[in-house]
Structure formats: structure tokens, C-alpha cells
């Protein structure tokens, strides 16, 4: 390109100025300015409500997620799930445009419902909203009633819906709203006095690790406990490649979800992701109701296993006891590689509690703990965990902060590693430390969602991943005389 046609920047930045700024953003002075900002959010560690609603909408038999809103929004939710799971995320949208913003989206909704029902033959279409219809105040109750009265879909066709404004809350709030709506819809009129299915209803919460779902099932099957998973994405986003494409490859059976109201017991393992759903279940479901932390690490897995034994009057299977012993052995063999290492962790509340609990058990130090949408309750719960161990005494909790805040923390008060999703890779590149990719979304590695992080097997997987990376770093950075065969 000649000098005459070269791009001319509005502001010229010299190499010296670029170097000065790149060094300045790593200083305490800049950190103070960074933490003083109030209105601006830079790289939050969460996504928006409709994405969480879409995840749970995929998780039922024959279920086609339906986005009431713009096509671009629907593409974002689908592509995020596509990239994490590397699997299709079939969903439809009524593609609201400027006309819908002015006149409302009822016509879009009706036409899209009619087309989707005819073309894709779903058993259920959970409907959730993006920003546009929420801002203009579309009345979904009336729109859906009119759609059935006008014959766009049969009157008995399941159309549960949830209001999930993208400008409020996060993906876990959308998950909760959509799950509650589906359960309310499917169980209406299904409660039978004196009937008990003998089953456990297990609610894993917002969890994009398909290996976790399979691990829950395996544990329950070892116990011999019949169960209904509310809601099950394991086959939906981890289906076999056998030459046949299936639009609806799995999910919780609709009749089983409907009958879950007559269950023997219900356990939610993602309490921060399902508070409204669990609150409604406590008021309406038969049997016992238990809210527990996600079973990361030994202690929280012990609590889960013992609760199963208590609720169903069954002894802990010898196979599960042996798994626990192997997990403890794996921790003992590897603890020296994590002992006293400092970690920064970020993510959803349920996962954060799990990370902190696991690290403390390993004698590691959860040092910077960040949740971009948290609460005082979460802060108190994590602080109580930190107070149980000398390795937690220096841990600091940052609620409602983003990943640019975390970068300042890591650059001014260094740690040995970060635990979180793919978005943390830019921080770890600058800080020259490893990122352990647990959580959602993970775009830049493959198959991690297939390896369980919960239960005793999850303990082994996490210990193995973290400790072997630290050993790799030792091998990569040591001089020749310390490059040893044994580590």
C-alpha cells in the first residue's frame, strides 16, 4: 500500500506511549482507578438471562426452544452453546424487527409458532424473551392464548413461557425462570393424593458439564435409587455420532417431569441457580425437599452421598466407598503440587463455592474470589468456608466485579493460577500463569464438558488436571540440572 492510500489514524499513538500505558495498567495506581468505576462493566463473568432459559428449554424430550425477540439475539444464544459443546443447538425465533418494536410482536409470534410446529414437530416449545419485547411490554399470556384460540397451534400443545430480559440478571436467573415455568406447566393437575412414585427428583441447576449429569446418574444407579433429572442435557449436548441427525436426541421425558410432583424427594444441587423453582417445589411437591451445594470436593460429595442414603434408607454402596478412597488417595499423592499455591477463581455462585471448598481441602489458597453478579448471602457463605481453614485466611471476595477488575488484582497481587472459563485466558497470558478451564463457556479447548467435576471422580479429575499442569510448568522452566525424571 502506498503512502498516499495508507490508513491515517485519527490519533497517533507513539510506541513510547503504548509502552507507558501497558506498564501503567499493571500498577496499584491504575487498580485504584479501575475499582473506582461504577457505570462501566468490562468483560463480566456471566451471560444474559435468555441463554440460561435456552439451556433448560433444550433439556426436555422433544423440546424446541423458542425465542420471542430478534434473530440476532437468538443466534448469540445458539452460537454460545454451539461453541461450548461443539454440538447443534436447534432453536427458533420469531425474528422481531423494527415493525415489532413499534406494533408489538404478536404477529411474529403467531406466524413463527405455526411454522415451527408444522416444520419441526416438537412435543413442547418453551418460549422466552430477549430485550426488545421486554422493553415494549409484550403480553405473552395474551399472545399465547390468542395463538391457541386462532388455531396456530393445538390448544393442548405445551407452550410454557418465561420473561427473561437480557438487561437484568444473568443466565442463572433465566435458567430458573424457564425451569419453573416448564415444571409448573407440565405438573398442573398431575398431583395425586396418596400417590408416591418412589423417585428422587434431582435438579442440578445451571451446569454445562454433561459429564456431571452422567456422574449424578451413575451415583444414583449405584445406590439403586430411581430418579427424574430436572432438567437433563446429557444426551442433548453429548449425543453419539452414528450417521443419523436427531433434532431431539434426549432430555427429560415429559410424562416423567409431569409425574415428578408425586416424587418421594427432591434435591436441588445448584441452589443459587434455582431459588424460585425450589421455592415453588417446596410449596407444591410431595415428599421431602432438600437444597444442597453442588458436590465439588470430598466434603460436599460426602454430604450428598449421605443425604441420598438418609432419604432412601439405603446403605452407601461399597463401590461408592471405594471411589471415595481412591479420590482421597489421589489427593494425598498429589497434594504437594498444590499445597500453598494461590488461586484466583471466578464464575457462577454454585461453582465458586465448589472451587473454594475443593482448594481448601487440597491445602491451596483461594486468594482472589470474584463473582460478577453475586449477593451478600453468597459473600457470607464463601467467607464462612474460608474461615474453616488456615489456607483461607488471606482470601478476599469480590462481588459484582468483572474480569477487568480481576486483571488488576492478579497483576498487582499475583497468584499461581486462575480457575474459570475461557474468558480468563487474556488475563493469564498477561500474568504468565495457567488457566484451569472449569465452568462455562469453554470455547478454546475440546471435550472438557465431558469430564465430570462433581463427585469423587470429579475430585480425581480436578486434582489430576491442576497438578499435572504445575508439573509441566516446572519441566518447562527449570534449568538442565533440575530437569528430572521423577517429579
Phi and psi in degrees as a GROMACS rama.xvg file:
@    title "Ramachandran Plot"
@    xaxis  label "Phi"
@    yaxis  label "Psi"
@TYPE xy
-76.7819  166.023  UNK-2
-63.7269  -29.7572  UNK-3
-71.9861  -29.8963  UNK-4
-102.462  -1.36369  UNK-5
-63.5877  149.464  UNK-6
-65.8459  133.062  UNK-7
-109.931  118.425  UNK-8
-74.1209  145.641  UNK-9
-62.6198  -40.5963  UNK-10
-123.739  123.993  UNK-11
-84.0315  129.574  UNK-12
-114.967  120.609  UNK-13
-76.0986  159.616  UNK-14
-60.9658  -35.7234  UNK-15
-65.5782  -41.624  UNK-16
-67.594  -39.5725  UNK-17
-61.8232  -41.6203  UNK-18
-65.4798  -41.2173  UNK-19
-61.7115  -45.5354  UNK-20
-67.914  -41.0611  UNK-21
-63.3578  -29.3409  UNK-22
-80.9763  -36.8051  UNK-23
-65.1626  -35.9574  UNK-24
-69.6779  -4.77196  UNK-25
-99.7389  9.9598  UNK-26
-101.956  164.173  UNK-27
-63.6749  -36.4128  UNK-28
-58.642  -46.2813  UNK-29
-68.0822  -37.943  UNK-30
-58.4597  -40.5959  UNK-31
-61.4351  -43.0663  UNK-32
-66.9624  -38.3864  UNK-33
-62.0246  -45.3278  UNK-34
-76.0192  -11.6553  UNK-35
-83.2884  -16.2059  UNK-36
-67.6264  149.366  UNK-37
-124.324  -46.3283  UNK-38
-84.5591  -32.6715  UNK-39
-86.3729  135.793  UNK-40
-117.135  130.501  UNK-41
-121.163  112.36  UNK-42
57.2218  67.1291  UNK-43
-69.1111  150.338  UNK-44
-90.2492  49.5023  UNK-45
-159.68  164.617  UNK-46
-114.289  -169.722  UNK-47
-96.4485  167.579  UNK-48
-54.3244  -47.1609  UNK-49
-61.0871  -28.0678  UNK-50
-65.2878  -41.4888  UNK-51
-64.9796  -36.8325  UNK-52
-64.7638  -39.3744  UNK-53
-65.4086  -39.3341  UNK-54
-56.7338  -49.2056  UNK-55
-72.7281  -28.1266  UNK-56
-67.3605  -27.3325  UNK-57
-73.7181  -18.3992  UNK-58
-89.7074  14.363  UNK-59
-124.747  152.363  UNK-60
-54.2486  126.147  UNK-61
63.2204  23.4363  UNK-62
-93.2294  128.905  UNK-63
-112.77  108.873  UNK-64
-60.5749  138.429  UNK-65
-127.112  116.397  UNK-66
-94.7662  116.826  UNK-67
-89.8025  99.3079  UNK-68
163.118  -160.839  UNK-69
-78.0372  155.93  UNK-70
-68.3432  -34.3032  UNK-71
-63.3535  -39.3964  UNK-72
-63.4693  -45.5843  UNK-73
-59.9762  -37.8255  UNK-74
-64.2997  -36.5389  UNK-75
-64.0029  -47.2062  UNK-76
-61.9291  -46.0103  UNK-77
-63.9774  -45.6306  UNK-78
-66.5611  -33.2671  UNK-79
-64.2396  -44.3877  UNK-80
-67.8401  -40.3418  UNK-81
-54.8166  -48.1857  UNK-82
-70.5864  -33.9705  UNK-83
-72.4019  -51.0993  UNK-84
-87.0312  -20.1756  UNK-85
57.2597  39.7388  UNK-86
-134.927  156.686  UNK-87
-62.7178  148.921  UNK-88
-129.014  74.1097  UNK-89
-66.2678  124.275  UNK-90
-152.244  161.653  UNK-91
-122.625  160.994  UNK-92
-137.933  150.652  UNK-93
-90.8984  7.1734  UNK-94
51.3259  54.9857  UNK-95
-63.6607  139.882  UNK-96
-127.217  -157.226  UNK-97
-59.688  -37.1132  UNK-98
-60.149  -43.5461  UNK-99
-64.0195  -35.1369  UNK-100
-66.0587  -28.577  UNK-101
-89.1432  -47.578  UNK-102
-102.345  -2.49366  UNK-103
92.2838  161.844  UNK-104
-102.454  17.5884  UNK-105
-63.3955  -43.8502  UNK-106
-62.566  -41.6317  UNK-107
-60.0701  -44.6725  UNK-108
-62.6271  -46.2107  UNK-109
-64.7933  -45.7458  UNK-110
-64.1361  -41.682  UNK-111
-67.6184  -39.5021  UNK-112
-61.36  -44.6619  UNK-113
-62.1447  -45.2398  UNK-114
-67.4518  -46.2853  UNK-115
-64.1651  -40.2658  UNK-116
-63.8737  -40.9716  UNK-117
-73.6541  -39.4536  UNK-118
-81.9579  -42.0609  UNK-119
-107.123  -8.49592  UNK-120
47.6636  53.0021  UNK-121
-75.4  165.162  UNK-122
-92.3413  -18.0702  UNK-123
-159.848  145.568  UNK-124
-127.364  95.4941  UNK-125
-70.318  129.386  UNK-126
-107.506  134.527  UNK-127
-142.353  161.158  UNK-128
-110.09  154.939  UNK-129
-106.904  -165.908  UNK-130
-63.1405  -47.3487  UNK-131
-55.5827  -53.8917  UNK-132
-66.4235  -26.2489  UNK-133
-71.2553  -38.9517  UNK-134
-67.6123  -39.9487  UNK-135
-86.3196  -9.7166  UNK-136
83.6206  36.3596  UNK-137
-57.4738  137.234  UNK-138
-96.556  92.9064  UNK-139
-65.5116  -34.2092  UNK-140
-56.875  -48.6789  UNK-141
-69.5266  -41.7128  UNK-142
-60.8458  -43.5293  UNK-143
-71.0066  -40.1924  UNK-144
-59.9293  -43.6034  UNK-145
-65.7392  -37.8885  UNK-146
-60.8898  -40.0086  UNK-147
-74.7649  -38.5032  UNK-148
-65.6032  -31.7571  UNK-149
-90.0517  -0.792365  UNK-150
81.7734  17.9485  UNK-151
-69.9638  -30.5894  UNK-152
-140.372  156.335  UNK-153
-60.0061  151.658  UNK-154
-66.009  -25.8511  UNK-155
-96.6984  9.61225  UNK-156
-78.6499  131.724  UNK-157
-70.1135  119.619  UNK-158
-130.979  64.8556  UNK-159
-65.3151  148.674  UNK-160
-140.627  157.226  UNK-161
-141.554  139.374  UNK-162
-84.1166  117.073  UNK-163
-131.993  71.3705  UNK-164
-64.2533  130.071  UNK-165
-67.6582  -23.5809  UNK-166
-85.0096  5.44943  UNK-167
-139.626  139.279  UNK-168
71.5204  -163.291  UNK-169
-138.137  -173.234  UNK-170
-59.216  -31.6662  UNK-171
-70.8868  -30.2765  UNK-172
-71.8827  -37.1546  UNK-173
-66.4723  -38.112  UNK-174
-59.7421  -47.1013  UNK-175
-62.0433  -45.57  UNK-176
-64.3518  -41.9085  UNK-177
-72.1681  -41.3386  UNK-178
-61.8628  -43.682  UNK-179
-60.0982  -44.3471  UNK-180
-63.2848  -43.2993  UNK-181
-63.5986  -45.6657  UNK-182
-64.917  -43.2685  UNK-183
-60.0083  -42.7438  UNK-184
-65.7061  -49.197  UNK-185
-71.3705  -30.4365  UNK-186
-92.0234  -4.01543  UNK-187
-58.8179  123.675  UNK-188
74.3059  9.53675  UNK-189
-99.1125  -7.77425  UNK-190
-74.8097  131.342  UNK-191
-119.866  122.417  UNK-192
-60.0435  125.981  UNK-193
84.562  -7.94142  UNK-194
-85.5505  137.133  UNK-195
-136.491  123.105  UNK-196
-71.2864  -18.518  UNK-197
76.9507  6.07724  UNK-198
-98.8883  157.531  UNK-199
-94.7691  131.236  UNK-200
-93.3894  118.327  UNK-201
-111.56  123.768  UNK-202
-113.61  106.122  UNK-203
-80.4373  -9.80709  UNK-204
75.9819  -169.614  UNK-205
-71.222  105.939  UNK-206
-145.374  115.669  UNK-207
-100.541  25.5139  UNK-208
-105.949  103.867  UNK-209
-65.7466  -26.9694  UNK-210
-62.7481  -32.4926  UNK-211
-63.9886  -43.2225  UNK-212
-60.7855  -44.0315  UNK-213
-67.4549  -31.9455  UNK-214
-69.764  -40.9617  UNK-215
-56.922  -47.2894  UNK-216
-61.2545  -43.4781  UNK-217
-62.9176  -42.5212  UNK-218
-61.8469  -45.5125  UNK-219
-64.0136  -38.488  UNK-220
-69.3108  -33.8532  UNK-221
-61.2544  -37.4184  UNK-222
-74.2447  -22.9563  UNK-223
77.0736  30.5763  UNK-224
-99.1868  119.608  UNK-225
-68.8944  146.644  UNK-226
-149.766  161.105  UNK-227
-127.542  122.916  UNK-228
-88.0496  124.059  UNK-229
-119.807  94.6529  UNK-230
-125.368  153.911  UNK-231
-107.421  109.933  UNK-232
-101.025  3.31021  UNK-233
-59.7191  -44.544  UNK-234
-85.5906  -26.2137  UNK-235
-61.9271  -44.4149  UNK-236
-112.666  18.0135  UNK-237
-152.177  55.5664  UNK-238
-90.1318  154.797  UNK-239
-71.7942  149.154  UNK-240
-94.9573  98.1271  UNK-241
-125.256  14.2445  UNK-242
93.6716  -6.54868  UNK-243
-119.086  122.376  UNK-244
-85.6449  129.729  UNK-245
-117.991  122.635  UNK-246
-64.4427  -36.14  UNK-247
-124.776  82.6999  UNK-248
-81.9526  -3.29268  UNK-249
-176.031  -150.183  UNK-250
106.996  162.342  UNK-251
-64.4247  131.308  UNK-252
-61.5509  136.417  UNK-253
-64.1151  -38.1596  UNK-254
-70.0396  -33.9322  UNK-255
-69.5702  -39.5952  UNK-256
-62.9818  -40.2529  UNK-257
-63.8005  -38.1298  UNK-258
-82.3385  -6.06342  UNK-259
-62.7945  -20.5132  UNK-260
-66.4317  -18.1254  UNK-261
-102.216  20.0378  UNK-262
-70.4427  166.288  UNK-263
-78.1319  -35.8167  UNK-264
-159.064  156.75  UNK-265
-131.595  129.976  UNK-266
-121.676  127.76  UNK-267
-104.146  129.288  UNK-268
-108.405  6.20395  UNK-269
-131.112  67.5729  UNK-270
-60.9232  -29.8143  UNK-271
-76.2906  -18.6512  UNK-272
-93.4728  -10.9865  UNK-273
-137.685  39.4534  UNK-274
-66.977  -39.9273  UNK-275
-71.0948  -41.5996  UNK-276
-61.4974  -47.2494  UNK-277
-68.0708  -36.6203  UNK-278
-60.4054  -41.7063  UNK-279
-68.5094  -39.6721  UNK-280
-61.8667  -42.9046  UNK-281
-58.6382  -34.4384  UNK-282
-83.2448  -19.231  UNK-283
-124.881  -25.0673  UNK-284
-85.2078  149.666  UNK-285
-75.2239  167.748  UNK-286
80.4576  -167.491  UNK-287
-89.9594  155.774  UNK-288
-132.374  127.454  UNK-289
-133.943  133.309  UNK-290
-111.897  124.271  UNK-291
-135.666  154.94  UNK-292
-66.0343  154.605  UNK-293
-58.2877  131.422  UNK-294
-77.7897  72.9052  UNK-295
-90.1343  141.637  UNK-296
77.087  174.891  UNK-297
-70.1532  -51.3574  UNK-298
-62.4878  -45.2332  UNK-299
-73.1736  -29.0233  UNK-300
-70.1731  -40.7348  UNK-301
-54.9302  -46.0942  UNK-302
-60.1925  -42.7439  UNK-303
-64.3954  -47.2609  UNK-304
-62.4997  -44.1012  UNK-305
-68.0044  -32.9213  UNK-306
-66.7965  -39.1161  UNK-307
-61.1581  -45.1311  UNK-308
-61.4123  -39.8028  UNK-309
-70.0814  -45.3517  UNK-310
-66.0933  -33.7859  UNK-311
-111.185  6.35475  UNK-312
60.5608  37.4527  UNK-313
-117.999  143.998  UNK-314
-71.559  153.381  UNK-315
-67.2125  125.146  UNK-316
-60.4345  147.451  UNK-317
-60.6323  -31.9897  UNK-318
-64.1717  -37.4823  UNK-319
-70.591  -40.1533  UNK-320
-60.2447  -41.1433  UNK-321
-64.9624  -38.4746  UNK-322
-61.6347  -41.2131  UNK-323
-61.8478  -43.9733  UNK-324
-60.9206  -39.8601  UNK-325
-66.7317  -37.0594  UNK-326
-65.2594  -44.098  UNK-327
-63.7428  -38.5215  UNK-328
-63.8304  -42.1668  UNK-329
-62.1397  -40.3865  UNK-330
-64.7873  -43.118  UNK-331
-64.2961  -42.7188  UNK-332
-63.6961  -29.4624  UNK-333
-113.223  -0.446945  UNK-334
-61.7073  -29.4899  UNK-335
-65.1663  -21.9773  UNK-336
-81.8007  -17.203  UNK-337
-111.649  -15.1885  UNK-338
-54.4217  125.153  UNK-339
67.8339  8.57635  UNK-340
-72.5231  141.54  UNK-341
-91.3964  135.87  UNK-342
-125.429  141.843  UNK-343
-101.915  135.466  UNK-344
-131.634  145.865  UNK-345
-150.643  160.902  UNK-346
146.429  -162.545  UNK-347
-68.4763  152.356  UNK-348
-53.5  -45.3936  UNK-349
-64.7773  -39.6298  UNK-350
-70.4803  -39.4115  UNK-351
-58.4671  -45.5693  UNK-352
-59.6803  -40.8137  UNK-353
-63.9318  -44.0005  UNK-354
-58.7556  -48.1723  UNK-355
-62.7203  -45.1167  UNK-356
-60.8783  -46.2058  UNK-357
-62.5805  -45.3629  UNK-358
-63.0864  -41.3793  UNK-359
-63.2764  -38.1847  UNK-360
-63.3216  -29.452  UNK-361
-89.0973  1.79495  UNK-362
73.5194  20.3449  UNK-363
-94.2226  170.407  UNK-364
-117.313  102.875  UNK-365
-69.2048  105.28  UNK-366
-101.308  -53.6725  UNK-367
-110.819  118.952  UNK-368
-121.851  112.901  UNK-369
-125.653  131.67  UNK-370
-129.052  121.29  UNK-371
-77.6195  -16.1524  UNK-372
-139.681  91.7735  UNK-373
-124.241  -165.74  UNK-374
-148.06  168.565  UNK-375
-62.1023  -34.9012  UNK-376
-62.1753  -45.9542  UNK-377
-61.6368  -44.1304  UNK-378
-59.6502  -42.9938  UNK-379
-66.6585  -38.9092  UNK-380
-66.3372  -42.3873  UNK-381
-67.8608  -40.1461  UNK-382
-62.9996  -38.1826  UNK-383
-62.7538  -37.8597  UNK-384
-63.8234  -46.9535  UNK-385
-59.2269  -36.3535  UNK-386
-71.2187  -11.7584  UNK-387
-81.283  -8.91746  UNK-388
-140.5  144.288  UNK-389
-63.32  -22.9614  UNK-390
-76.5834  -7.7056  UNK-391
-101.154  0.615543  UNK-392
-67.3204  -25.412  UNK-393
-99.5459  1.20599  UNK-394
-69.4553  138.777  UNK-395
-123.884  138.443  UNK-396
-107.076  131.782  UNK-397
-123.055  103.576  UNK-398
-97.4123  140.568  UNK-399
62.3706  38.0207  UNK-400
-117.698  161.306  UNK-401
-113.956  -175.531  UNK-402
-74.4243  -19.0586  UNK-403
-73.8675  -32.6001  UNK-404
-62.3828  -44.4415  UNK-405
-61.6558  -36.6172  UNK-406
-60.416  -44.1149  UNK-407
-60.6017  -41.3062  UNK-408
-62.3471  -46.4088  UNK-409
-68.7068  -35.9055  UNK-410
-77.1111  -26.9702  UNK-411
-98.5551  -24.0195  UNK-412
-137.58  81.8318  UNK-413
-64.2661  155.054  UNK-414
-126.482  172.73  UNK-415
-89.7669  -21.1791  UNK-416
-167.72  165.035  UNK-417
-124.996  141.236  UNK-418
-112.706  125.816  UNK-419
172.668  -164.456  UNK-420
-89.8111  -174.383  UNK-421
-57.1485  -31.185  UNK-422
-62.7666  -16.147  UNK-423
-80.2115  -4.03483  UNK-424
-65.5151  -28.3538  UNK-425
-70.0777  -36.7354  UNK-426
-65.879  -47.2101  UNK-427
-67.6799  -28.8786  UNK-428
-66.1424  -44.3101  UNK-429
-66.647  -39.0825  UNK-430
-84.9666  -10.3278  UNK-431
58.7038  48.7461  UNK-432
-133.946  162.131  UNK-433
-78.9345  151.88  UNK-434
-111.442  124.417  UNK-435
-97.3744  112.526  UNK-436
-85.4722  89.3267  UNK-437
-117.902  139.734  UNK-438
112.084  -154.966  UNK-439
-144.467  137.747  UNK-440
-93.1863  156.555  UNK-441
-121.733  106.913  UNK-442
-100.944  -24.3776  UNK-443
-108.155  12.5315  UNK-444
-138.478  160.621  UNK-445
-112.028  147.592  UNK-446
67.7159  6.4489  UNK-447
-66.4872  -28.8442  UNK-448
-70.675  -8.62523  UNK-449
-90.4717  -11.5013  UNK-450
-97.2139  116.269  UNK-451
-64.3365  144.348  UNK-452
-109.312  -13.545  UNK-453
-95.157  163.564  UNK-454
74.8208  -177.776  UNK-455
-67.2786  -35.1344  UNK-456
-65.8759  -35.5564  UNK-457
-62.8853  -37.4124  UNK-458
-58.8026  -48.1893  UNK-459
-61.6923  -42.3344  UNK-460
-63.2918  -42.8432  UNK-461
-69.4084  -44.5234  UNK-462
-59.1788  -46.1481  UNK-463
-63.3231  -46.1218  UNK-464
-61.1881  -49.0878  UNK-465
-69.8134  -48.953  UNK-466
-67.7903  -39.4247  UNK-467
-65.5124  -32.3982  UNK-468
-66.9  -41.7637  UNK-469
-63.6213  -36.5482  UNK-470
-66.2607  -40.6335  UNK-471
-57.1607  -44.0646  UNK-472
-62.8216  -41.2765  UNK-473
-60.1941  -45.5919  UNK-474
-63.772  -39.6888  UNK-475
-73.0288  -24.7273  UNK-476
-111.403  -10.2372  UNK-477
-78.7948  159.664  UNK-478
-80.1855  173.242  UNK-479
-59.1065  -37.6884  UNK-480
-73.8198  -16.6141  UNK-481
-105.529  9.23362  UNK-482
-83.5959  88.431  UNK-483
-101.417  156.696  UNK-484
-69.3109  -40.7109  UNK-485
-98.0896  138.961  UNK-486
